[in-house]
Amino acid sequence: MIQEKLTTTTMSTILSRIQMETIQPLPTTPIAHQNRCLTEEQMQMHGSEFEWYLQRYLFPSLVIFGILGNALNLSVLLDKKMQSRANTFLAMLAFADIFFLSLLVPNILANYSIFSRNWHFRMFYLSAKVHLISLANWASAVAIWCVIAVCTDRLIGIRNPLAARGHITRRKMVGLICAIVAVPGLLTAHQHVAHVCLVRAFCNGSQLYSKCLPVNQERWFAPNQSNPYSETFRKFISVSTLLNVLFSIIFPIIVLAILNTMLLCALRRRSKQLNNLNRNESWSQKQHKNVENGESLREGSKQPLSKFSQSSSHSSEGLNQHLLHAKTEQRVTITVALIVSMFTLTNGPSAIVHLLQNLLLTGIDQREWYNATLVCSALVIFGKASNFILFCLFSKHFRRRLFALAQKRVHKRLASSVGMGNKGKFVGGSKRSNYNKFRGDSSNAGKQ
């Protein structure tokens, strides 16, 4: 059984597997029936036993955790009290990761026999496979540009705090968001038509099988059949693929590596400045205590000492506020640096493998890269599921907002349930009181 892969971008290699069999040349019609039945091995949707274990046991847990974690991230990042440019880009990143992880679900289900042997599921999966790849590549490209935007915003905030606090008009922000979403969509749109997949029916139509070929190659499904697409269209697909590799993989990874290095260097400088502020604060507190002790020991010089103590207290308060703001900025920078570093570490190997496969080592058999691609795909999925862990571990403000929102929703539900209970009691009590009142009026009328 021969395993081949579609040419995909970095972050969606797990969706790119397409099984191909050298049984007979496929017909030019989408579905053709044959009496021959395929074996169990030929009907399998996974390419290796290693992939089977990953798809059945590791990827489902990562996908579920990633979707739920990013949903919780959105509940905090979209809160009105958390609105900022960086949080807007992080919310876009969470949306893109949820979309990407959701696209993995059909590929995971295809490794369970209850789905892989189902005729309707196979028909859907084999027909939609190419489009799932293109959408996953789109989400991946949006995610990497969101990370670049977050890192750039944080660097601007460190180097020029006044510019970072400056207000950006709503129109400019909407335009930037649309550009981050639309440009990667245009770069990956050609993948919807870059491959042709034909579905073939075996065993009197009860078994479905698919074979896909890129439209920019010479050979076609039948040995004596030439490529029906024009030379212009094939050149368009080749150029679009090259542009996608350049602007969705190579250039973003290089930019992200440079920005991440600059951010880590800035973080190191800020750490030194923060240590100096801590020393100044401790020295100011000691001076303030010495002044207070002097006031208690020397009553004859109350007036000058009190003035000095007041100026000392004002300066210490200003220093404390500056130190508090610096610590907050430092925590935000650390969180962003961790997110960017995690993204680079988990997506970098996949980018390197993809470039070696498609640009440098095209003559090597693709089957030798199969398990390496699976490991890189596992790293990508883990990276998309790890943002929630990073937020919870390194952002106190995020934890507080998450707990506050959870308590608010729990209290709201409890209040609504208690309100419904009190309403029922009130209705029942009013009916009972009316009934007792009616009985009292009747008894009084009888006595009269």
C-alpha positions in Angstrom: 0.0 0.0 0.0 1.5 3.3 -1.1 1.0 6.3 1.2 1.2 9.8 -0.4 0.5 13.2 0.9 -0.9 16.5 -0.3 1.4 19.5 -0.4 0.3 21.3 2.7 1.5 24.1 4.9 3.2 23.8 8.2 0.4 23.5 10.8 -2.0 21.1 9.0 0.2 18.2 8.1 -1.9 15.9 10.2 -4.8 16.5 7.8 -2.7 16.0 4.7 -2.6 12.2 4.5 -4.3 10.7 1.5 -4.2 7.0 1.0 -3.4 5.8 -2.5 -3.3 2.3 -3.9 -1.7 1.0 -7.1 -4.6 -1.4 -7.8 -5.8 -0.3 -11.2 -5.9 3.1 -12.9 -8.8 5.1 -11.7 -11.5 6.0 -14.2 -12.1 9.7 -15.1 -15.6 9.6 -13.6 -15.9 10.4 -9.9 -17.5 7.1 -8.9 -17.3 3.8 -10.8 -18.4 0.4 -9.5 -16.3 -2.7 -9.6 -17.0 -6.2 -8.3 -13.6 -6.5 -6.7 -13.6 -6.1 -2.9 -10.7 -4.5 -1.0 -9.0 -6.0 2.0 -9.2 -4.7 5.6 -5.7 -3.2 5.2 -6.6 -1.4 2.1 -9.7 0.1 3.7 -7.7 1.5 6.6 -7.6 5.3 6.9 -4.3 5.5 8.7 -0.9 5.2 7.1 1.0 3.4 9.9 0.4 1.8 13.3 2.2 4.7 15.0 -0.4 7.1 13.5 -3.2 4.8 14.5 -2.2 5.1 18.2 -1.7 8.8 18.0 -5.1 9.4 16.3 -7.0 7.1 18.6 -5.5 7.9 22.0 -3.4 11.1 22.0 -5.0 13.5 19.5 -8.6 13.2 20.8 -7.6 14.3 24.4 -5.4 17.1 23.0 -8.2 18.3 20.7 -10.9 18.2 23.5 -8.6 20.0 26.0 -7.5 22.5 23.4 -11.1 23.5 22.4 -12.3 23.8 25.9 -9.2 25.7 27.1 -9.4 28.2 24.2 -13.1 28.6 24.9 -12.3 29.6 28.5 -9.6 31.9 27.2 -12.2 33.6 25.0 -14.6 34.0 28.0 -11.9 36.0 29.8 -10.3 37.8 26.8 -13.6 39.1 25.5 -14.7 40.4 28.8 -15.2 44.2 28.8 -12.7 44.7 31.6 -10.0 42.9 29.6 -10.2 44.9 26.4 -6.8 45.8 24.9 -5.0 45.4 21.6 -3.0 42.5 22.8 -6.0 40.7 24.2 -7.9 41.2 20.9 -5.1 39.5 19.0 -5.0 36.7 21.7 -8.8 36.3 21.3 -8.3 35.9 17.5 -5.6 33.3 18.2 -8.0 31.4 20.4 -10.7 31.5 17.6 -8.2 30.3 15.0 -7.0 27.5 17.3 -10.5 26.3 18.0 -11.3 26.3 14.3 -8.1 24.4 13.5 -8.7 21.8 16.2 -12.3 21.3 15.1 -11.1 20.5 11.6 -9.1 17.6 13.1 -12.2 15.8 14.3 -13.1 14.1 11.0 -9.6 12.8 10.6 -9.6 11.4 14.2 -13.0 9.8 13.6 -11.7 8.2 10.4 -9.4 5.9 12.6 -12.4 4.3 14.4 -13.9 1.3 12.5 -17.4 2.5 13.3 -16.7 5.5 11.1 -14.1 4.2 8.7 -16.4 1.4 7.5 -19.5 3.7 7.2 -20.3 4.4 3.6 -21.7 7.9 4.2 -18.8 9.0 6.4 -16.3 7.8 3.9 -18.1 9.6 1.1 -18.1 12.8 3.1 -14.5 12.5 4.3 -13.0 11.5 1.0 -14.9 14.3 -0.8 -14.2 17.0 1.8 -10.6 16.1 2.6 -8.9 18.7 0.3 -11.2 21.5 1.6 -10.5 20.5 5.2 -6.7 20.8 4.5 -7.2 24.3 2.9 -9.3 25.6 5.8 -6.8 24.2 8.3 -3.9 25.9 6.5 -5.9 29.2 6.6 -6.5 28.9 10.3 -2.8 28.1 10.9 -1.7 31.1 8.9 -4.1 33.4 10.8 -2.8 32.0 14.1 0.9 32.7 13.3 0.1 36.3 12.2 -1.9 36.8 15.4 1.1 35.7 17.4 3.3 38.2 15.4 0.8 41.0 16.1 0.8 40.2 19.9 4.6 40.1 20.0 4.8 43.4 18.1 2.3 45.1 20.3 4.2 44.0 23.4 7.5 45.2 22.0 6.0 48.6 21.2 4.6 48.7 24.8 8.1 48.1 26.2 10.0 50.5 24.0 7.5 53.3 23.8 4.9 53.1 26.6 3.1 56.3 25.5 2.6 55.0 22.0 1.3 51.7 23.4 -1.3 53.5 25.5 -2.4 55.6 22.6 -5.8 55.0 21.3 -6.3 53.2 18.0 -9.5 54.0 16.2 -12.1 51.3 15.9 -11.9 51.5 12.1 -8.1 50.9 12.1 -8.4 47.9 14.4 -11.2 46.4 12.3 -9.1 46.9 9.2 -6.1 45.2 10.8 -8.2 42.2 11.9 -9.7 41.9 8.5 -6.2 42.0 6.9 -4.9 39.3 9.3 -7.9 37.0 8.3 -8.3 37.9 4.6 -4.6 37.8 3.4 -3.9 34.3 4.6 -7.3 33.2 3.2 -6.2 34.5 -0.2 -2.8 32.8 0.0 -4.4 29.4 0.8 -7.5 29.6 -1.4 -5.7 27.9 -4.3 -5.5 24.7 -2.3 -9.2 24.1 -2.8 -8.4 23.4 -6.5 -4.7 22.3 -6.3 -5.6 18.6 -6.2 -8.2 16.5 -7.9 -9.6 13.6 -5.9 -11.6 10.8 -7.6 -13.7 8.4 -5.5 -13.9 4.8 -6.7 -16.5 2.3 -5.5 -15.5 -1.4 -5.0 -17.4 -4.5 -3.9 -20.6 -3.6 -5.8 -20.6 -0.1 -4.4 -20.3 -1.0 -0.8 -16.6 0.1 -0.4 -15.3 3.6 -1.3 -11.8 4.5 -2.0 -10.1 7.7 -3.1 -7.1 8.8 -5.1 -5.8 12.3 -5.4 -3.3 13.9 -7.7 -1.9 17.5 -7.9 -3.1 19.4 -10.9 0.3 20.7 -11.8 2.0 17.4 -12.6 2.2 15.7 -15.9 1.0 12.1 -15.2 -2.7 11.6 -14.6 -4.9 8.8 -13.3 -4.8 6.6 -16.4 -1.4 5.6 -17.8 -2.3 6.8 -21.3 -4.2 9.9 -20.1 -2.6 13.4 -20.1 -3.3 16.2 -17.7 -6.5 17.9 -18.8 -5.6 21.3 -17.2 -4.1 24.1 -19.1 -0.5 25.1 -18.7 -1.5 28.6 -17.5 -3.6 27.1 -14.7 -0.8 24.7 -13.7 1.6 27.6 -13.5 -0.9 29.6 -11.4 -1.1 26.7 -8.9 2.7 26.4 -8.8 3.2 30.1 -8.2 0.4 30.2 -5.6 2.0 27.3 -3.7 5.4 29.1 -3.7 3.9 32.3 -2.5 2.0 30.4 0.2 5.2 28.7 1.4 7.0 32.1 1.5 4.4 34.2 3.2 2.7 31.5 5.4 5.8 29.6 6.5 9.3 31.0 5.8 8.7 34.7 6.3 6.4 34.5 9.4 8.7 32.0 11.2 11.8 34.2 10.6 9.9 37.3 11.7 8.5 35.5 14.8 12.0 34.2 15.7 13.4 37.7 15.5 10.6 39.3 17.4 10.7 36.6 20.1 14.5 37.2 20.5 13.9 40.9 20.9 11.1 40.3 23.3 13.3 38.0 25.5 16.1 40.6 25.5 13.7 43.3 26.5 12.3 41.1 29.2 15.8 40.6 30.5 16.4 44.4 30.6 13.1 45.0 32.3 14.0 42.4 34.9 17.2 44.3 35.8 15.2 47.6 36.0 12.6 45.9 38.2 15.3 44.7 40.6 16.7 48.2 40.8 13.2 49.5 41.6 12.8 46.9 44.3 16.1 48.0 45.9 15.0 51.7 45.8 11.7 50.8 47.4 13.4 48.9 50.2 15.7 51.8 50.8 12.8 54.3 50.8 10.9 52.2 53.3 14.0 52.1 55.6 14.4 55.9 55.3 10.7 56.3 56.1 11.0 54.1 59.2 14.1 56.0 60.4 12.1 59.3 60.1 9.2 57.9 62.1 11.6 56.6 64.8 13.3 60.0 64.9 9.9 61.7 65.4 9.1 59.5 68.4 12.5 60.2 70.0 12.9 63.9 69.4 9.7 65.7 70.3 11.4 69.1 70.2 11.8 69.0 66.4 8.3 67.9 65.5 7.6 70.4 62.7 10.6 69.9 60.5 10.6 66.2 60.9 6.9 65.9 60.1 7.4 67.9 56.9 10.3 65.7 55.9 8.3 62.6 56.7 5.4 63.8 54.5 7.7 64.4 51.5 9.3 61.0 52.2 5.9 59.3 52.3 4.8 61.0 49.0 7.9 59.9 47.2 7.5 56.4 48.5 3.9 56.3 47.4 4.9 57.4 43.9 7.7 54.8 43.8 5.2 52.1 45.0 2.8 53.0 42.2 5.6 53.0 39.6 6.8 49.6 40.9 3.3 48.1 40.9 2.8 49.2 37.2 6.3 47.9 36.3 5.5 44.5 37.9 2.1 44.3 36.0 3.8 45.1 32.7 6.5 42.5 33.5 3.9 39.8 34.2 2.1 40.6 30.9 5.4 40.5 29.0 6.4 37.2 30.6 3.0 35.7 29.6 3.3 36.9 26.0 6.9 35.8 25.8 5.9 32.3 26.9 3.1 32.1 24.4 5.3 33.2 21.6 8.1 30.9 22.7 5.7 27.9 22.9 4.3 28.7 19.5 7.8 28.9 18.0 9.0 25.7 19.6 5.9 23.6 18.7 5.5 25.0 15.1 9.2 25.4 14.2 10.0 21.7 13.7 6.9 21.2 11.5 8.0 24.2 9.3 11.5 22.7 9.0 10.2 19.3 8.0 7.8 20.8 5.5 10.5 22.9 3.9 12.9 19.9 3.6 10.1 17.8 2.1 8.9 20.3 -0.5 11.9 22.6 -1.3 15.3 21.0 -0.5 14.9 17.2 -0.5 12.2 16.6 -3.1 13.9 13.5 -4.4 13.6 11.6 -1.1 10.8 9.1 -0.7 7.9 10.8 1.2 7.3 7.6 3.3 10.6 8.2 5.1 9.2 11.5 6.5 5.8 10.1 7.6 6.5 9.4 11.2 8.6 12.7 11.5 5.5 14.5 10.2 3.3 12.8 12.7 5.6 13.8 15.6 5.6 17.4 14.3 1.9 17.4 14.0 1.5 16.2 17.6 3.7 19.1 18.7 1.5 21.6 16.8 -1.6 20.3 18.4 0.0 20.3 21.8 1.0 23.9 21.3 -2.5 25.0 20.4 -3.8 23.3 23.5 -1.2 24.7 25.8 -2.2 28.4 25.8 -4.8 27.9 28.5 -2.2 26.3 30.7 0.2 29.2 30.2 -2.5 31.7 31.0 -3.5 29.9 34.2 0.1 29.4 35.4 1.7 32.8 34.7 -1.2 35.3 34.7 -2.7 36.2 38.1 -5.1 38.6 36.5 -6.3 36.0 34.1 -6.9 33.6 37.0 -8.8 36.2 39.0 -11.0 37.2 36.0 -11.7 33.5 35.2 -12.7 32.8 38.8 -14.8 36.0 39.0 -16.6 35.1 35.8 -17.2 31.6 37.0 -18.5 32.8 40.4 -20.7 35.3 38.7 -22.3 32.7 36.5 -22.8 30.3 39.3 -24.4 33.0 41.5 -26.6 34.0 38.6 -27.9 30.5 38.2 -28.4 30.0 41.9 -30.3 33.3 42.1 -32.5 32.3 39.2 -33.2 28.9 40.7 -34.0 30.4 44.1 -36.1 33.0 42.4 -38.1 30.4 40.6 -38.5 28.5 43.9 -39.7 31.6 45.7 -42.1 32.4 42.9 -43.6 29.0 43.2 -43.9 29.3 47.0 -45.4 32.8 46.6 -48.0 31.5 44.0 -48.9 28.5 46.2 -49.0 30.7 49.3 -51.3 33.3 47.7 -53.6 30.5 46.5 -53.7 29.0 50.0 -54.3 32.3 51.7 -57.2 33.1 49.2 -58.6 29.6 50.0 -58.4 30.2 53.8 -59.9 33.6 53.4 -62.8 32.1 51.4 -63.4 29.5 54.1 -63.3 32.2 56.8 -65.8 34.4 55.0 -68.1 31.4 54.5 -68.0 30.4 58.2 -68.6 34.0 59.3 -71.6 34.2 57.0 -73.0 30.9 58.5 -72.6 32.3 62.0 -74.4 35.4 61.0 
